[in-house]
Amino acid sequence: MVITLREHATARSIPLDAVTGRALAVSGVLANATPDPERPGNWLLRAGSRVGAIRVPAPAPRSPDTRAGDALILRIVPKTPVRRLFFLLGFSLDPARAWRQPRDGTVDVGAHEGVVPALAYAVERQIDRALCQGVLQGYQRVEESALVVRGRIREAEQIRRHFGRTPPIEIAYDAYTPDIPENRILRAACEALLRLPDVPGDVRRRLGHQRVRLADAAPLVRGRNLPGWTPSRLNVRYQPALTLAEAVLRGTSPEHLTGALPLDGFLFDMNALFEDFVTGALREAVREHGLTGRLQDPHHLDTACKVRMRPDLVVHGPDGRTPVAVVDAKYKTEKAGSYPSADLYQMLAYCTVLGLGEGHLVYAAGQHGERAHEVRGSGRPGDCGGVRLYQHVVDLDRDPSELLDKFRHLAARLAADHNQQ
């Protein structure tokens, strides 16, 4: 059974068994999953900001004579075109490079229009480019029992395990091997993608081929932290593939038990993706004007430092200490023709704590252009105005160059306001 939902669309009534419905309800994959009060046996499913695809296995039959049902594949389609979504992803993974060369920051998705097919294609192409000159090798520390001496004898282990008898001999040495963190990560990404639903057959075959090429790298244990690697001139050809592979493996796949059923799939959180794009683009844009942007800069609302605040981006002057502007990214649409008031209250709190005369909210969608609100009673005696709260709208359907130009204009405006102070 295949169910297709659209990001932030109205709820759909879908016939589901109780076990599958409860698994979706507690998984956090959907914004809402509840039994339909008007249709017994149906569940109301509404997607939130997570897009992608997951597989929910059919519940086990209640008796040996009962046949197990089919697995459920749930697809969540983004509002944003898939190519634009992967531009946001590429920019978020490497903002500095994508800012200088937007084409290099765009992730190649071929002709695929679905999130998972495009992701699988992009990762396989990057891995193929990384391996075009052969599988990278490096020195790894090896400790083992052997019949001959190689490297250094581990005397303490020799005595503890064998009471001084030989052979075998406990030895340690550096081996030149393809079993290095870089290859383990790429192999794990191939294996993770091969478990996903909706991967096209030709892409699945190429992923299997890449996994064979990386067979000498040890498999990673699912659920454990990824091995660390250090960028260097030796692995520079691997770095784009590693960055994308880590995005696949780190916390974006709901590979956990939800009650009785395990969910396996891949989901993008559009909230996090949009926030990373906005803050990364603005940080690079203000840098061209000698300003510094700090992500998630910690502050406190009260003098007792009990209420913590973390604006998405605080722009500081050339000295790196004086706040110039505060920016918050909101991946949401307008409600009833106006922006949610809570966002304005939050931005006013940021401006108050930072001592700023204006704050900026950046939204991913909206029916109107920029708006400005002057807060009543916020001006000091003699001032011509109080705190101003600006609301900007970023149209993700536009070309990457147009998107980045919007942030260049905003950065130039922030710099000009700072120079006039």
Salt bridges, closest charged atoms under 4 A:
ASP108 OD2 - ARG129 NH2 3.75
GLU124 OE1 - ARG125 NE 2.77
GLU124 OE1 - ARG206 NE 3.07
ASP128 OD2 - ARG125 NH2 3.81
ASP128 OD1 - ARG213 NH1 3.23
GLU143 OE1 - ARG154 NH1 3.08
GLU157 OE1 - ARG160 NH2 2.83
GLU157 OE1 - ARG161 NE 3.10
GLU170 OE1 - ARG154 NH2 2.51
GLU170 OE1 - ARG161 NH1 3.58
GLU170 OE2 - HIS162 NE2 2.86
ASP174 OD1 - ARG141 NH1 3.95
ASP179 OD1 - ARG184 NE 2.74
GLU191 OE2 - ARG187 NE 2.79
ASP198 OD2 - ARG75 NE 2.62
ASP202 OD2 - ARG206 NH1 3.83
GLU246 OE1 - ARG250 NH1 3.59
GLU255 OE2 - ARG195 NH2 3.30
GLU255 OE2 - ARG222 NH2 3.45
ASP264 OD2 - ARG195 NE 3.86
ASP264 OD1 - ARG222 NH2 3.98
GLU284 OE1 - ARG287 NH1 3.43
ASP297 OD2 - HIS299 NE2 3.22
ASP297 OD2 - HIS316 NE2 3.20
ASP328 OD2 - LYS330 NZ 3.15
GLU334 OE1 - ARG371 NH2 3.33
ASP343 OD1 - LYS332 NZ 3.35
GLU358 OE2 - HIS360 NE2 3.09
GLU370 OE1 - HIS392 ND1 2.92
GLU370 OE2 - ARG413 NH1 2.95
GLU374 OE1 - ARG388 NH2 3.25
ASP383 OD2 - ARG380 NH2 3.60
ASP395 OD2 - ARG398 NE 3.92
ASP399 OD1 - ARG84 NH2 3.88
GLU402 OE1 - ARG398 NH1 3.02
ASP405 OD1 - ARG408 NH1 3.21
